[in-house]
Amino acid sequence: MAKTNPRDHSLFLKAFRAYLQFVNSGLYFKKEHVIGLENVPVNGTPTIIVSNHQNCLNDPLCVCLQLTDRRMNFLARANVFNNPIFNKALRAMGLLPAYRMGYEGLAHVRRNSETFEDAGNALMEGETVMLYPEAGHQDKRWLGTFKLGYLRIAFAAAEKMEFKEDVMILPSCNHYSNYFHARTEMLIKFAKPISLKPYYERYQEEPRATMMEINARVREEIMSMMLHIEDIEHYDQIDWLRENEYGKTYAREHGYKANYLPSRLLSDQALVNDLLTATQEHPVEMEEVYKDVAKIMEDVKSLNIRDWLFRRKPGVLAAILRGLGLLALLPLFVVSIIPTALLFIIPEIFLKKMIKDQMFISTFRVAVSALVSIPLCMFVPAGVLWGTVGFWWALGYFLAFPFMFLFAWNYMRLFMKFLGTCRFVANRTKVREIYKLRLSVFNRLNALLKQK
């Protein structure tokens, strides 16, 4: 039977979690996929979820909003706990401070023993702890080395329980169709949990060797689930190929669903492996391919167009029709953007002033939207309407707001596509050069990868 925790019954925390679910899953992400949910140990089982870390707050938030049946505990960078009010609120939500040598210094790193003890106590209460053993987020789709901290916490808790209770390690991975844009898709995968009980006896004799063996197993499991691009030298070219038309064509020709994220991840894994093999077997030819891909990327960026335009090859008529469609929808856009404008503006103001690490972009967009933009755009106007013209007007506005946001977002997205179409049509000579080089690259890759 699952153990209960008085904190789980906090009405505020339940309401806040539901609100974050609305912001994160209802507005920010277009779709969320969860695979392997049946592998998650039942609530009340001491469990450490171990995952790759590539999107800051979004990584733990998405997992937390999926596993709503349990008390979740996360380790977060220690500097966010400096404010006494934030410290109390974050700890109430299950966050614990993690001190890092490069940020807080050696004196503070020693305080991790307190955090590890708190995490161990949570495990002993049957709670779930989520850790990122890379000890920092990556800025690319690859897996870094793993620290042993999560296993020290797990075995310390097991030892306090006299090695009578099992502690489970649950490998997990996060994958995003795009790190930085809203209205994209994300995927969470859970592997089968690893029981530490079979390792207890050996751990008591050879603790470090035992942990290193388990750590290697966990890391390999996570790497097998995620997109790991180990060719960092050609990372940008590989990422561009798999993300654009070549990757979609590869998926379709190999029996994958190009527009279904879980299937596309499998296709991308296969493509990356094929590219790595081709680079090892045909280094000179692949170097020329990657050189030409870099040229395509540079030229496409200089024209400020997207790769999908080369597949559809729109002409003047298409540009005119897109423009007329946008003009017809302009009144609806104006009605939608007026109440939702701050939802687009405020996060960007924070980003320009505060964000240097691009992997915090999504985190700040979600956090600022949840704490500032949505209350200003949605709750305050609804309250004013309730106080002035009545409850039903307020309710109508409240229910219509998400739809107005989605319409405004999609209208702006279509407008950007319209501008891209215009630039594509206006630069026909350069576009033909890019198209010719693009076709050459694809044909050479198909031959090297032995695609038909």
C-alpha positions in Angstrom: 0.0 0.0 0.0 1.3 3.5 -0.9 2.5 5.5 2.0 0.8 8.9 2.5 2.5 12.2 3.2 0.6 15.2 4.7 2.2 17.4 2.1 0.3 15.4 -0.6 -3.0 16.7 0.7 -2.1 20.3 0.5 -5.0 22.0 -1.5 -2.6 24.7 -2.7 -0.1 22.2 -4.1 -2.8 20.2 -5.8 -4.3 23.4 -7.3 -0.9 24.7 -8.4 0.0 21.4 -10.0 -3.3 21.5 -12.0 -2.5 25.0 -13.0 1.0 24.0 -14.2 -0.6 21.1 -16.1 -2.8 23.6 -17.9 0.1 25.9 -18.8 2.7 23.3 -19.7 0.5 20.6 -21.3 -2.4 22.7 -22.4 -0.7 25.8 -23.8 3.0 25.4 -24.1 3.3 21.9 -25.6 1.2 20.9 -28.5 1.4 17.2 -27.6 3.0 15.0 -25.0 3.9 11.3 -25.4 4.6 8.9 -22.6 6.0 5.5 -23.3 6.6 2.8 -20.6 4.4 4.3 -17.9 3.6 0.7 -16.9 7.3 0.4 -15.9 7.0 3.0 -13.1 7.0 1.2 -9.7 3.8 1.6 -7.7 3.5 4.6 -5.4 5.2 3.8 -2.1 8.2 2.0 -3.6 11.5 3.8 -2.9 12.4 4.9 -6.4 15.0 7.1 -8.0 14.2 8.2 -11.5 17.4 8.8 -13.5 17.2 10.8 -16.8 19.2 12.7 -19.4 19.0 16.5 -18.9 18.6 18.8 -21.9 15.8 21.2 -21.2 16.2 22.5 -17.6 12.9 22.9 -15.8 10.8 21.3 -18.5 12.5 17.9 -17.9 11.4 17.4 -14.3 8.2 19.4 -14.7 6.9 17.2 -17.5 7.7 14.0 -15.5 6.1 15.4 -12.3 2.9 16.3 -14.2 2.7 12.7 -15.5 3.3 11.0 -12.2 0.5 12.7 -10.2 0.0 9.7 -7.9 3.1 10.3 -5.8 5.2 12.7 -3.9 8.1 13.7 -6.2 11.4 15.1 -5.0 13.9 16.8 -7.3 17.4 18.2 -6.9 17.7 21.7 -8.3 20.6 24.2 -8.6 21.2 25.7 -5.2 21.1 29.4 -6.1 17.4 29.4 -6.6 17.0 28.6 -2.9 18.8 31.8 -1.7 15.6 33.7 -1.2 14.0 32.6 2.1 10.5 32.6 0.7 11.5 30.7 -2.4 13.4 28.3 -0.2 10.4 27.4 1.8 8.1 27.2 -1.2 10.5 25.1 -3.3 11.1 22.6 -0.5 7.3 22.3 0.1 7.0 21.3 -3.6 9.8 18.6 -3.2 12.8 20.5 -4.5 16.2 20.1 -2.8 19.3 22.2 -3.4 22.2 20.7 -5.3 25.5 22.6 -4.8 28.1 22.6 -7.6 31.8 23.2 -7.5 31.8 25.6 -10.5 29.0 27.8 -9.0 28.8 27.7 -5.3 32.4 26.6 -4.5 33.9 23.8 -2.4 32.6 25.1 0.9 29.0 24.9 -0.3 29.5 21.6 -2.1 30.0 19.9 1.3 26.5 20.9 2.1 25.3 18.3 -0.5 25.5 15.8 2.3 22.5 17.4 3.9 20.7 17.2 0.5 21.6 13.6 0.0 20.4 12.8 3.5 17.0 14.5 2.8 16.7 12.6 -0.5 17.5 9.4 1.3 14.9 10.1 4.0 12.4 10.7 1.2 13.2 7.2 -0.3 12.7 5.7 3.2 9.3 7.2 3.3 8.4 5.5 0.0 8.7 8.6 -2.1 10.2 9.1 -5.5 13.4 11.1 -6.1 14.4 12.3 -9.6 18.0 13.0 -10.4 20.1 14.0 -13.4 23.5 12.3 -13.0 25.1 14.4 -15.7 25.1 17.1 -13.0 24.1 19.7 -15.5 22.1 20.1 -18.7 23.5 19.5 -22.1 23.1 21.9 -25.0 22.9 19.2 -27.6 21.3 15.8 -28.1 23.9 13.7 -26.5 24.5 12.0 -23.2 27.3 13.2 -20.9 29.1 11.2 -18.2 27.2 10.1 -15.1 28.2 10.9 -11.5 27.6 8.3 -8.8 25.6 10.6 -6.4 22.2 9.0 -7.1 23.6 5.5 -6.3 25.2 6.8 -3.1 21.8 8.2 -2.0 20.1 4.9 -3.0 22.5 2.6 -1.1 22.7 4.9 1.9 18.9 4.7 2.2 19.0 0.9 1.7 21.6 0.7 4.5 19.5 2.7 6.9 16.7 0.3 6.2 19.2 -2.6 7.0 19.1 -3.7 3.4 15.6 -5.2 4.0 13.7 -2.9 1.6 14.3 -2.8 -2.2 15.3 0.5 -3.8 14.5 0.8 -7.5 16.4 2.8 -10.1 14.1 3.8 -13.0 16.0 4.9 -16.2 14.1 7.5 -18.1 14.7 9.9 -21.0 13.2 13.2 -22.3 13.1 14.0 -26.0 11.7 17.2 -27.7 10.8 17.9 -31.3 12.2 21.4 -30.6 14.0 22.7 -27.6 13.1 26.4 -27.9 9.7 26.8 -29.6 6.3 26.6 -28.0 3.5 24.4 -29.5 5.9 21.6 -30.2 5.9 18.0 -28.9 7.8 16.2 -26.2 8.3 12.6 -25.3 9.0 10.8 -22.0 10.2 7.2 -22.0 10.6 4.9 -19.0 12.6 1.7 -19.2 12.1 -1.3 -16.9 13.3 -0.5 -13.3 16.5 -1.9 -11.9 16.3 -3.5 -8.5 19.2 -2.8 -6.3 18.4 -5.7 -3.9 20.5 -8.2 -5.9 23.5 -5.9 -5.5 23.2 -5.4 -1.7 25.6 -8.2 -0.7 28.3 -7.2 -3.2 27.9 -3.5 -2.4 28.8 -4.2 1.2 32.1 -5.8 0.0 32.9 -3.6 -3.0 30.8 -0.4 -2.9 32.5 1.6 -5.6 32.9 -1.2 -8.1 29.3 -2.2 -7.6 28.1 1.4 -8.1 30.2 1.8 -11.2 28.7 -1.4 -12.7 25.2 -0.2 -12.1 26.0 3.3 -13.3 27.3 1.9 -16.6 24.1 -0.2 -17.0 21.8 2.7 -16.2 23.6 5.1 -18.6 23.5 2.5 -21.4 19.8 2.0 -20.9 19.1 5.7 -21.1 21.4 6.1 -24.2 19.4 3.4 -25.9 16.2 5.3 -25.5 17.3 8.8 -26.5 18.8 10.5 -29.5 22.6 10.4 -28.9 24.7 12.2 -31.5 28.2 11.4 -30.5 29.9 12.9 -33.6 30.1 16.4 -32.1 32.5 17.6 -34.9 29.6 17.3 -37.4 26.8 17.7 -34.9 25.1 20.7 -36.5 25.0 19.1 -40.0 23.7 15.8 -38.6 21.0 17.5 -36.6 20.0 19.6 -39.7 19.8 16.5 -41.9 17.7 14.4 -39.5 15.4 17.3 -38.6 14.6 18.4 -42.1 13.4 16.8 -45.3 16.2 14.2 -45.5 15.3 12.9 -42.1 11.6 12.7 -43.0 12.3 10.9 -46.2 14.6 8.5 -44.4 11.8 7.8 -41.9 9.2 7.1 -44.5 11.5 4.8 -46.6 12.4 2.8 -43.5 8.9 2.2 -42.3 8.7 4.8 -39.6 6.0 7.5 -39.1 7.8 10.8 -40.0 5.2 13.0 -38.2 4.7 10.8 -35.0 7.4 11.8 -32.5 7.9 8.3 -30.8 8.4 6.7 -34.2 10.5 9.6 -35.5 12.8 9.2 -32.6 13.5 5.6 -33.6 14.1 6.8 -37.2 16.4 9.5 -36.1 18.4 7.0 -34.0 18.8 4.7 -37.0 19.8 7.6 -39.3 22.4 8.9 -36.8 23.8 5.4 -36.5 23.9 5.1 -40.3 25.7 8.4 -40.7 28.2 7.5 -38.0 28.9 4.2 -39.8 29.2 6.0 -43.2 31.7 8.5 -41.7 33.8 5.7 -40.3 33.8 3.7 -43.6 33.9 6.7 -46.0 35.5 9.6 -44.2 36.6 11.6 -47.2 33.3 11.4 -49.0 31.3 12.1 -45.8 33.5 15.1 -45.0 32.6 16.6 -48.4 28.9 15.9 -47.7 29.1 17.6 -44.3 31.0 20.6 -45.9 28.1 21.0 -48.5 25.5 20.6 -45.8 27.2 23.4 -43.8 27.0 25.5 -47.0 23.3 24.8 -47.5 22.7 25.8 -43.9 24.5 29.0 -44.3 22.8 30.0 -47.5 19.3 29.1 -46.1 20.0 31.2 -43.0 21.2 34.1 -45.1 17.8 34.1 -47.0 15.9 33.5 -43.8 13.9 30.6 -45.3 13.1 27.1 -44.1 13.9 23.7 -45.7 10.2 22.7 -46.2 10.0 25.3 -48.9 12.3 23.3 -51.1 9.9 20.4 -51.0 6.7 22.4 -51.7 8.4 24.8 -54.1 5.7 27.5 -53.8 5.4 30.1 -56.6 3.9 33.6 -56.9 0.3 32.3 -56.9 0.9 30.4 -53.6 2.3 33.6 -52.0 -0.7 35.6 -53.1 -3.2 33.0 -51.8 -1.4 32.8 -48.5 -1.5 36.6 -48.2 -5.2 36.7 -49.1 -6.0 34.0 -46.5 -4.1 35.9 -43.8 -5.9 39.1 -44.8 -9.3 37.4 -44.4 -8.4 36.1 -41.0 -6.9 39.4 -39.8 -10.0 40.6 -37.9 -10.1 37.4 -35.9 -6.4 37.8 -35.2 -6.9 41.3 -33.9 -9.6 40.1 -31.6 -7.4 37.3 -30.3 -4.1 39.1 -29.9 -5.5 42.1 -27.9 -6.1 40.0 -24.7 -3.2 37.6 -25.3 -0.5 40.0 -26.4 1.4 40.1 -23.1 1.6 36.3 -23.2 4.0 36.7 -26.2 5.7 39.9 -25.1 6.6 39.5 -21.4 8.6 36.2 -21.6 10.7 37.7 -24.4 11.5 40.7 -22.3 12.8 38.4 -19.5 14.7 36.3 -22.1 16.6 39.3 -23.5 17.5 40.7 -20.1 18.2 37.5 -18.1 19.1 34.5 -20.3 22.5 33.7 -21.5 22.3 30.0 -21.7 19.9 29.1 -24.5 18.8 25.9 -22.8 16.9 28.0 -20.3 14.7 29.5 -23.0 11.8 27.1 -22.7 12.1 27.1 -18.9 11.7 30.8 -18.7 8.9 30.9 -21.2 6.9 28.4 -19.1 7.8 29.9 -15.7 7.2 33.5 -16.7 4.0 32.6 -18.4 2.7 30.7 -15.4 3.7 33.2 -12.8 3.3 36.5 -14.7 1.8 36.5 -18.2 -1.2 34.3 -17.7 -2.3 35.8 -14.4 -2.2 39.3 -16.0 -3.8 38.2 -19.3 -6.3 35.7 -18.1 -7.2 35.9 -14.4 -7.1 39.7 -13.9 -9.4 40.5 -16.9 -11.7 37.7 -15.8 -11.9 39.2 -12.3 -12.6 42.7 -13.7 -15.4 41.3 -15.9 -16.9 39.5 -13.0 -16.9 42.6 -10.8 -18.3 44.9 -13.5 -20.6 43.0 -16.0 -21.2 39.7 -14.2 -20.1 36.1 -13.7 -21.1 34.8 -17.1 -19.0 37.3 -19.0 -16.1 36.4 -16.8 -16.6 32.7 -17.4 -16.9 33.2 -21.1 -13.7 35.1 -21.3 -11.9 32.6 -19.1 -13.0 29.7 -21.3 -12.3 31.6 -24.6 -8.8 32.7 -23.6 -6.9 29.4 -24.4 -8.6 29.4 -27.9 -7.7 33.0 -28.5 -4.1 32.3 -27.6 -3.9 29.2 -29.9 -5.5 31.2 -32.8 -3.1 34.1 -32.3 -0.1 31.7 -32.1 -1.1 29.9 -35.3 -1.8 33.1 -37.2 1.6 34.4 -36.4 3.2 31.1 -37.4 1.3 31.2 -40.7 2.4 34.8 -41.2 6.0 33.8 -40.7 5.5 31.1 -43.3 4.0 33.6 -45.7 7.1 35.9 -45.3 9.3 32.9 -45.9 7.3 32.0 -49.0 7.8 35.6 -50.3 11.5 35.4 -49.7 11.7 32.0 -51.4 9.9 33.4 -54.5 11.9 36.6 -54.6 15.3 34.8 -54.6 14.8 32.3 -57.3 18.3 32.3 -58.6 19.9 31.7 -55.2 17.1 29.2 -54.4 17.9 27.2 -57.5 21.6 27.0 -56.5 20.7 25.8 -53.0 18.2 23.3 -54.4 20.8 21.8 -56.8 23.4 21.4 -54.0 20.7 20.0 -51.7 19.7 17.4 -54.3 23.4 16.5 -54.8 23.9 16.0 -51.1 20.8 13.8 -50.7 21.8 11.6 -53.7 25.4 11.2 -52.4 24.1 10.4 -48.9 21.7 7.8 -50.3 24.5 6.1 -52.1 26.8 6.2 -49.0 24.1 4.9 -46.7 23.0 2.4 -49.4 19.4 3.7 -49.5 17.2 2.9 -52.4 
